[in-house]
Every structure is written in structure tokens, then in C-alpha cells.
């Protein structure tokens, strides 16, 4: 299983505001249903990643699947099955998943400072 993550590129002074906004978003995901339109936009990229006629057949994608399988024992799932799964995701599924996995005890933060920037 892959982690749920977010990556922010910001200056250090912005981090507390972004951190708070992120917590608000997580809280809302756990309480409210997202709209069908918003869900469709979010899933568009995932559909692209698992498109059995496109990117999913790339060497990079195949190498990543094999790495996850042999390194972590992740099952090899056909891209068509992933596409079908993505098509069936509902706003209720998003809320239920958020309630189950987006818990404070599971959070961690990793911050890097680029010392080469002025």
C-alpha cells in the first residue's frame, strides 16, 4: 500500500499556514462529501496513470510495479482492474477512507531547507 501524501514547495515562513490549511482540508474530507465534479477532476490524473493503453505500459510504470511486487510483496494487478476500480470510486468512499486513515497518529512531516537558495 502506498502512503497518502502531500508535497508543498514553500518558504519556511509559509509552512505554519500551509500546515493549518492542510489540517482543515483533512478535517473537511472526514466530515463532508466532496462533489461529483471535484471527484471527477481528481480522478482524471489517476485514470491517466493506469490507462491500460497508455502510460501504464511505459517502462517506468512496469519497473515500478515490479519493484513494489518484489520489494514489498505488492500484488500484481492488471491495469484494467485498476481502471475499473477508479471508475467506481464515490464521494462516500473518499469520506470513509479519510475517516479510516487520516488520523493524527498516522501523520508525519519531513521538511527540507535548500541552503543554496538566497
C-alpha positions as CSV (number, residue, x, y, z in Angstrom):
1,X,0.0,0.0,0.0
2,X,1.2,3.4,-0.8
3,X,1.1,6.3,1.7
4,X,-1.3,9.2,1.3
5,X,1.0,12.2,1.0
6,X,1.1,15.9,0.1
7,X,4.2,17.8,-1.0
8,X,4.4,21.6,-0.6
9,X,7.2,23.8,-2.0
10,X,7.2,26.9,0.1
11,X,9.4,29.2,2.1
12,X,9.7,28.4,5.8
13,X,7.5,31.3,6.9
14,X,4.6,29.9,4.9
15,X,4.8,26.4,6.4
16,X,2.6,27.0,9.5
17,X,-0.2,28.5,7.4
18,X,0.0,25.6,4.9
19,X,0.1,23.1,7.7
20,X,-3.0,24.6,9.2
21,X,-4.8,24.7,5.9
22,X,-3.9,21.1,5.2
23,X,-5.4,20.0,8.6
24,X,-8.6,21.9,7.8
25,X,-8.8,20.1,4.4
26,X,-8.3,16.7,6.1
27,X,-11.0,17.6,8.7
28,X,-13.5,18.6,6.0
29,X,-12.7,15.4,4.0
30,X,-13.6,13.4,7.1
31,X,-16.9,15.2,7.6
32,X,-18.3,16.4,4.3
33,X,-18.8,14.7,0.9
34,X,-16.9,16.1,-2.0
35,X,-18.8,17.0,-5.1
36,X,-19.1,14.6,-8.0
37,X,-17.5,17.2,-10.2
38,X,-14.5,17.7,-7.9
39,X,-14.0,13.9,-7.6
40,X,-14.1,13.6,-11.4
41,X,-11.3,16.2,-11.7
42,X,-9.2,14.5,-9.0
43,X,-9.6,11.0,-10.6
44,X,-8.7,12.2,-14.1
45,X,-5.0,12.0,-13.3
46,X,-5.3,8.6,-11.7
47,X,-7.1,7.3,-14.7
48,X,-4.2,8.6,-16.8
49,X,-1.6,6.8,-14.6
50,X,-3.4,3.5,-15.0
51,X,-4.6,3.8,-18.6
52,X,-4.0,0.3,-20.0
53,X,-3.5,1.7,-23.5
54,X,-1.1,4.5,-22.5
55,X,1.2,5.3,-19.6
56,X,0.6,2.1,-17.7
57,X,2.6,0.3,-20.4
58,X,5.6,2.5,-20.1
59,X,8.9,1.0,-19.0
60,X,8.9,3.3,-15.9
61,X,5.4,2.1,-14.9
62,X,6.2,-1.5,-15.4
63,X,9.5,-1.2,-13.5
64,X,7.7,0.5,-10.6
65,X,5.1,-2.3,-10.4
66,X,7.8,-5.0,-10.4
67,X,9.8,-3.1,-7.7
68,X,6.8,-2.9,-5.5
69,X,6.0,-6.5,-6.1
70,X,9.4,-8.0,-5.4
71,X,10.5,-5.5,-2.7
72,X,7.2,-5.2,-0.7
73,X,5.1,-8.1,-1.9
74,X,2.5,-5.9,-3.5
75,X,0.2,-7.9,-5.7
76,X,0.5,-7.5,-9.5
77,X,-2.9,-6.2,-10.5
78,X,-4.0,-5.7,-14.1
79,X,-4.3,-2.1,-15.2
80,X,-7.8,-2.7,-16.5
81,X,-8.8,-3.8,-13.0
82,X,-7.3,-0.6,-11.5
83,X,-9.2,1.5,-14.2
84,X,-12.5,-0.2,-13.3
85,X,-11.8,0.4,-9.6
86,X,-11.1,4.1,-10.2
87,X,-14.3,4.5,-12.2
88,X,-16.4,3.2,-9.3
89,X,-15.0,5.5,-6.6
90,X,-17.7,7.6,-5.0
91,X,-17.6,10.7,-2.7
92,X,-18.8,8.4,0.1
93,X,-15.7,6.2,-0.5
94,X,-13.5,9.3,-0.1
95,X,-15.1,10.3,3.2
96,X,-14.9,6.7,4.6
97,X,-11.3,6.4,3.6
98,X,-10.4,9.7,5.1
99,X,-12.1,8.8,8.4
100,X,-10.3,5.4,8.5
101,X,-6.8,6.5,7.6
102,X,-6.3,10.3,8.0
103,X,-5.7,10.1,11.8
104,X,-3.3,12.3,13.7
105,X,-1.3,9.3,14.9
106,X,-0.5,8.4,11.3
107,X,0.8,11.8,10.3
108,X,4.4,12.7,9.9
109,X,6.2,15.6,8.5
110,X,9.5,15.9,6.7
111,X,10.8,19.4,5.9
112,X,13.9,20.3,3.9
113,X,15.6,23.6,3.6
114,X,17.5,24.4,0.5
115,X,20.6,26.2,1.7
116,X,21.6,27.1,-1.8
117,X,18.6,29.4,-2.2
118,X,19.0,33.0,-1.2
